[in-house]
Amino acid sequence: MEAHHVFRTSATTKTHRSLVNQLHLMTTNFSRLPPLPPLRDFIHMYRLRAKKVLSQNYLMDMNLTRKVCMSAGVEFREE
């Protein structure tokens, strides 16, 4: 029974390491991406519509978008 517990811990540790490695790759690759256009231009470019019914209307409010970015630890730049 104890050996089974050790195996589960080992598998959990490997999974954790894998997730950490994936996150590291995502953040390092993210820094190489070109800058995105302003949100309003992006929405207009792809003819997207934020629907209030789907609670997407906050995307057009720059104050709320700034707060979402800050709480996620993402730098917000309004251009």
Phi, psi and omega per residue, in radians:
M1 nan -0.685 -3.123
E2 -1.186 -0.654 3.118
A3 -1.065 -0.656 3.104
H4 -1.084 -0.712 3.133
H5 -1.103 -0.731 3.122
V6 -1.101 -0.718 3.112
F7 -1.062 -0.753 -3.133
R8 -1.129 -0.692 3.118
T9 -1.119 -0.750 3.135
S10 -1.082 -0.763 3.125
A11 -1.118 -0.699 3.127
T12 -1.123 -0.726 3.127
T13 -1.112 -0.744 3.115
K14 -1.105 -0.727 3.113
T15 -1.093 -0.755 3.138
H16 -1.081 -0.806 3.122
R17 -1.061 -0.706 3.131
S18 -1.088 -0.769 3.133
L19 -1.133 -0.711 3.119
V20 -1.107 -0.749 3.109
N21 -1.101 -0.728 3.120
Q22 -1.117 -0.734 3.132
L23 -1.108 -0.728 3.115
H24 -1.063 -0.777 3.120
L25 -1.098 -0.700 -3.140
M26 -1.110 -0.749 -3.090
T27 -1.267 -0.616 3.123
T28 -1.265 -0.661 3.098
N29 -1.238 -0.562 -3.133
F30 -1.076 -0.637 -3.094
S31 -1.205 -0.277 3.141
R32 -1.608 -0.087 -3.113
L33 -1.269 2.581 3.058
P34 -1.200 2.737 -3.138
P35 -1.125 2.529 3.105
L36 -1.408 2.652 3.041
P37 -1.220 2.857 3.066
P38 -0.955 2.598 -3.046
L39 -0.975 -0.758 -3.136
R40 -1.053 -0.723 3.117
D41 -1.157 -0.720 3.129
F42 -1.068 -0.797 3.133
I43 -1.116 -0.740 3.132
H44 -1.173 -0.734 -3.108
M45 -1.023 -0.736 -3.092
Y46 -1.725 0.187 3.108
R47 0.902 0.783 3.101
L48 -1.515 2.672 3.079
R49 -2.314 2.200 3.060
A50 -1.438 2.167 -3.112
K51 -1.791 2.224 -3.132
K52 -1.054 -0.608 3.140
V53 -1.054 -0.602 -3.130
L54 -1.626 0.173 3.136
S55 1.023 0.621 3.126
Q56 -1.757 -0.045 -3.057
N57 -1.155 -0.314 3.131
Y58 -1.145 -0.360 -3.113
L59 -1.072 -0.511 -3.095
M60 -1.490 -0.179 3.119
D61 -1.608 1.857 -3.056
M62 -1.096 -0.552 3.107
N63 -1.124 -0.761 3.112
L64 -1.214 -0.681 3.114
T65 -1.081 -0.716 3.109
R66 -1.070 -0.750 3.136
K67 -1.143 -0.694 3.108
V68 -1.096 -0.791 3.132
C69 -1.089 -0.793 -3.122
M70 -1.101 -0.732 -3.130
S71 -1.216 -0.429 3.101
A72 -1.525 -0.092 3.140
G73 1.389 0.393 -3.135
V74 -1.828 2.394 3.133
E75 -1.231 2.293 3.139
F76 -1.879 2.145 3.067
R77 -2.234 2.084 3.089
E78 -1.624 2.108 -3.084
E79 -1.932 nan nan
